Amino acid sequence: MDRSPSRLALSWPLVASDYRLEFKDHLAETQWLPVLIPPEAEGDRWVVSFKPTSPLRFFRLHKE
């Protein structure tokens, strides 16, 4: 994870191409939602970079 005041970048190994990034705003929620920004390959990592829209958000990688 890399964060600046205006951008957040999440990354994971390129070999984990069968995983998708998901999020939810509250841990008590039962449903994880897909991050709609497609990851981009950068070196040996997948990277999703975006401007945060919520002060608190939880992310996970989910195997497809």
N, C-alpha and C positions, 0 to 999 in steps of 0.2 A: 504494500500500500504506500502511496506517495500522495501527500496532500499539500496544497498551497492555499492561500486564502480564497482563491476563486476556482480551483480545480481539484478533483480527486481522481487518482488513478489506481485501479486495482489490477493485479496481475497474477498469473499462475503459469506453471510450466507448459510449454508448447506440446509436450507429449500427452497432456491431459485434454486432448481435443474433444473427448466425449463427455465433457462436463459443461454445464451452463451456469451462468451467474444469476442468482436470484436474490430478492430482498424482501424485507418487511419493516414497517416502522415501529412496531411494538412486538416484543417477544411473546406476549400472550395471544397474538393472532395465530390462527391455525394454518392459514394459507400463505405460502411463499409465492411471490410474483416474479415473473421473468424480467430481467433488465433488458430493455429493448434495444440498447446500443450494441451493435455487433462488435465482438472483440477483434483487435488487429494484431497480427503477428509482428513482434519487435524483438529481433534476435531470437533467443530461445524461449520467449515468453509470449503468452496472450495478454493483451492489455486493453482495458476498458477505461476510458478517460471521460469525465463529465463534470459539469458544474453541479454541486450539491444543491438539492431543492428542499432538504429537510435538515434540521440541526441534529437529528438523531435517526440513524437508519442502520439496520443490521443486514449483513450480506452472507451468503454461503454459496459454495459450489455444489451443484447437484448433478450426479451422473445420469445421463439420458438413457 
